[in-house]
């Protein structure tokens, strides 16, 4: 499902217009992004948690050339699904 399909389906389920639903989804994503930038963690009950983690600097070796490279530290987004979400997915979406 792509973004456009998601907006259409959400608009039908919530009985809102496509434009209102698009504004709502964009606002939600913007707010989640802002929270993750500030707090480094966001927990959505019955869905899961998002966390910003720092990957440390490390050395990798190119297997073809044998050359060693230094990979700088970076921030990565990690998602951990809730147990409820895991169970629903394992059951094929049946609650």
C-alpha positions in Angstrom: 0.0 0.0 0.0 1.4 3.4 -1.0 0.8 6.8 0.7 -2.0 7.7 -1.6 -3.9 4.4 -1.1 -3.4 4.8 2.7 -4.9 8.3 2.7 -7.8 7.1 0.6 -8.6 4.1 2.9 -8.1 6.2 6.1 -10.5 8.9 4.7 -13.1 6.3 4.0 -12.8 4.7 7.5 -12.9 8.0 9.3 -15.5 9.6 7.0 -13.4 12.7 6.4 -12.4 14.3 3.1 -9.2 13.3 1.3 -7.8 16.8 1.9 -8.5 16.7 5.7 -7.1 13.2 6.0 -3.9 14.3 4.1 -3.5 17.3 6.4 -4.0 15.1 9.5 -1.5 12.4 8.4 1.1 15.0 7.4 0.7 16.8 10.8 1.0 13.5 12.6 4.2 12.6 10.8 5.6 16.1 11.4 4.9 15.9 15.1 6.3 12.4 15.4 9.5 13.6 13.6 9.8 16.6 15.9 9.3 14.4 19.0 12.0 12.0 17.9 14.4 14.8 17.2 13.8 16.2 20.7 13.1 13.2 22.9 14.8 10.4 21.1 11.9 8.1 21.9 8.2 7.8 21.1 5.9 5.2 22.4 2.6 4.5 20.7 0.4 2.2 22.9 -0.7 -1.1 21.3 1.6 -0.3 18.3 5.2 0.0 19.3 8.0 2.3 20.2 10.4 4.4 18.0 13.8 5.2 19.3 16.8 7.1 17.9 20.0 5.3 18.6 23.6 6.3 18.0 25.7 3.8 16.1 29.4 4.2 17.1 32.3 4.8 14.8 33.6 1.5 13.4 36.2 0.1 11.0 35.1 -2.0 8.0 37.2 -3.8 5.5 36.4 -4.0 1.8 36.6 -7.7 0.9 37.6 -7.1 -2.7 40.5 -4.7 -2.0 41.3 -5.5 1.6 41.2 -1.7 2.3 40.1 -0.7 5.7 37.6 2.2 6.0 36.4 4.2 9.0 32.7 4.6 9.1 31.7 7.7 11.1 29.1 7.6 13.9 25.5 8.2 12.9 22.0 8.3 14.3 19.5 5.5 13.3 15.8 5.1 13.9 14.8 1.8 15.5 11.2 0.5 15.8 10.1 -2.2 18.3 6.6 -3.5 17.8 4.4 -4.0 20.8 3.4 -7.6 21.8 -0.2 -6.9 20.7 0.9 -5.9 17.2 3.2 -8.9 17.0 0.4 -11.3 17.9 -2.0 -9.7 15.4 0.5 -10.0 12.6 1.2 -13.6 13.5 -2.5 -14.4 13.4 -2.8 -12.8 10.0 -4.6 -9.7 11.2 -7.3 -11.4 13.1 -7.9 -9.9 16.6 
